[in-house]
Amino acid sequence: MTLDTVDSTNAEAKRLAAEGEEKYPDGTIIWAKEQTDGRGRRGRKWHSPPGNLYCSLILRPDVPLAKAAELSFVAALAVFDALGAVGEPGHQVHLKWPNDVLLNDCKVAGLLLEAETSGGEIPDWVILGLGVNVGVFPGDTDFPATSFRAEQWPATEVDFLESFCRHFMVWSGKWLEDGFVPIRRNWLQRCHGLGEEIEVRLDNETLKGIFTDLDEDGALVLKTADGERRITAGDVFFPQG
Ligand code: BTN
């Protein structure tokens, strides 16, 4: 479904998903040209003027909620591959924990996974929201951002979305067949800062330490001076230089 404008494709996807699987089955895509109330992780706004890609997939995986959360890493791998397919040579693409994608060390895409359960272990639906800076990027973010246009990439929203969908089918098939092990391994091979000192900003504290691993639950493992920490929500920054 394509919309000229919407509050948030994630919000719209949730409304549609609630109408039932017959009407909106697994794999339904909601794509909007702009969002008036785009949402990011940790309650932040997602700057959503025309010119970028804003889309959400309705997913109905038959797995428990904790396992469904792995889909954000599955999707990050698909974004990585799609960037490789539509991008120009000579650029660096990396994944950044938990769900960001970097182009030349600046954020170019973000993922927002939301789910609904009505009591049971299996979610009724999972919404995978994806925002990609194609034409524009916000200039006022804590972590620097970029766009395809700023990097002189001619690829359009449609080019990227088509490629993303193809790669998401491949990675989600692998995930369904072989589980999180290959997803985690591939994510670690493509991420930024592994084995290096990073800063992680949590709600009430900022930690510094060596980023040593992604654990089997998708938590970031940080070796700090006070011992090992497993982080499930936070923002990662890399020291300059
Ligand atoms: C983040 O990095 O904070 C995640 C950003 C996710 C943004 C996308 S844009 C499409 C979908 N609809 C939303 O409101 N948010 C996601």
Boltz pocket constraint, residues with backbone or C-beta under 6 A from the ligand:
constraints:
  - pocket:
      binder: B
      contacts: [[A, 7], [A, 8], [A, 9], [A, 10], [A, 11], [A, 35], [A, 37], [A, 38], [A, 39], [A, 40], [A, 41], [A, 42], [A, 44], [A, 46], [A, 53], [A, 54], [A, 55], [A, 56], [A, 99], [A, 100], [A, 109], [A, 110], [A, 111], [A, 112], [A, 129], [A, 130], [A, 131], [A, 132]]
      max_distance: 6.0
